[in-house]
């Protein structure tokens, strides 16, 4: 890393760093979150390839929309939600700090 790169990293504000990390996380493929294989497969078959894809649906339509996908029942939905809570992506009220970055 050159000195210029190090200085620019040091000058990066916490808000800019949070945004950069959030965008990186949103672009992460669903398979990287280690959901149960069946849920990952069904999400992929329905065009949900990244965390951003999943959260866009839940932000616009709510989690019940995911439940309406074929082969995603209440148990699978609960597993998805619980995994996202384990990863601190969702809070206890199923809200998500990443929603504000969906259009970035």
MARDREN-183606 format. One record per residue (C-alpha): chain; x, y, z. Coordinates in nm, 2 decimals. Layout:
// MARDREN-183606
A / X / Y / Z
...
***
This chain:
// MARDREN-183606
A / 0.00 / 0.00 / 0.00
A / 0.14 / 0.34 / -0.09
A / 0.14 / 0.63 / 0.14
A / -0.13 / 0.81 / -0.06
A / -0.36 / 0.50 / -0.02
A / -0.29 / 0.48 / 0.35
A / -0.36 / 0.85 / 0.40
A / -0.69 / 0.83 / 0.21
A / -0.80 / 0.54 / 0.43
A / -0.72 / 0.72 / 0.74
A / -0.92 / 1.02 / 0.62
A / -1.22 / 0.81 / 0.54
A / -1.50 / 0.91 / 0.77
A / -1.69 / 0.65 / 0.97
A / -2.00 / 0.72 / 0.77
A / -1.82 / 0.66 / 0.44
A / -1.66 / 0.34 / 0.58
A / -2.00 / 0.22 / 0.70
A / -2.16 / 0.29 / 0.36
A / -1.87 / 0.11 / 0.18
A / -1.90 / -0.19 / 0.40
A / -2.28 / -0.19 / 0.37
A / -2.26 / -0.19 / -0.01
A / -2.01 / -0.47 / 0.00
A / -2.24 / -0.68 / 0.22
A / -2.55 / -0.61 / 0.01
A / -2.36 / -0.74 / -0.30
A / -2.27 / -1.06 / -0.13
A / -2.42 / -1.37 / -0.29
A / -2.69 / -1.55 / -0.09
A / -2.48 / -1.87 / -0.09
A / -2.22 / -1.70 / 0.13
A / -2.46 / -1.66 / 0.42
A / -2.49 / -2.03 / 0.48
A / -2.87 / -2.05 / 0.47
A / -3.00 / -2.40 / 0.46
A / -2.94 / -2.54 / 0.11
A / -3.30 / -2.58 / 0.02
A / -3.38 / -2.21 / 0.10
A / -3.07 / -2.09 / -0.09
A / -3.17 / -2.30 / -0.39
A / -3.53 / -2.17 / -0.39
A / -3.42 / -1.81 / -0.35
A / -3.18 / -1.85 / -0.64
A / -3.44 / -2.01 / -0.86
A / -3.66 / -1.71 / -0.79
A / -3.40 / -1.45 / -0.89
A / -3.27 / -1.37 / -0.54
A / -2.89 / -1.39 / -0.60
A / -2.76 / -1.14 / -0.34
A / -2.85 / -1.00 / 0.00
A / -2.95 / -0.68 / -0.19
A / -3.21 / -0.88 / -0.39
A / -3.35 / -1.04 / -0.07
A / -3.37 / -0.71 / 0.12
A / -3.53 / -0.52 / -0.17
A / -3.82 / -0.76 / -0.16
A / -3.86 / -0.75 / 0.21
A / -3.83 / -0.38 / 0.23
A / -4.09 / -0.33 / -0.04
A / -4.33 / -0.61 / 0.04
A / -4.24 / -0.75 / 0.39
A / -4.11 / -1.09 / 0.49
A / -4.45 / -1.25 / 0.40
A / -4.36 / -1.21 / 0.04
A / -4.07 / -1.45 / 0.08
A / -4.31 / -1.69 / 0.24
A / -4.51 / -1.70 / -0.08
A / -4.22 / -1.83 / -0.29
A / -4.26 / -2.20 / -0.38
A / -4.11 / -2.43 / -0.12
A / -4.05 / -2.15 / 0.13
A / -4.28 / -2.22 / 0.42
A / -4.30 / -2.07 / 0.76
A / -4.01 / -2.29 / 0.89
A / -3.78 / -2.20 / 0.61
A / -3.87 / -1.83 / 0.65
A / -3.79 / -1.85 / 1.02
A / -3.46 / -2.01 / 0.95
A / -3.37 / -1.73 / 0.70
A / -3.47 / -1.46 / 0.95
A / -3.29 / -1.62 / 1.24
A / -2.97 / -1.66 / 1.03
A / -2.98 / -1.29 / 0.94
A / -3.03 / -1.21 / 1.30
A / -2.73 / -1.42 / 1.40
A / -2.52 / -1.23 / 1.15
A / -2.65 / -0.90 / 1.29
A / -2.81 / -0.80 / 0.96
A / -3.16 / -0.80 / 1.11
A / -3.25 / -0.67 / 1.45
A / -3.51 / -0.82 / 1.69
A / -3.79 / -0.63 / 1.52
A / -3.68 / -0.76 / 1.18
A / -3.56 / -0.42 / 1.08
A / -3.24 / -0.37 / 0.89
A / -2.98 / -0.10 / 0.89
A / -2.89 / -0.19 / 0.53
A / -3.23 / -0.08 / 0.40
A / -3.10 / 0.28 / 0.36
A / -2.83 / 0.16 / 0.12
A / -3.04 / -0.05 / -0.11
A / -3.04 / 0.21 / -0.39
A / -2.66 / 0.27 / -0.37
***
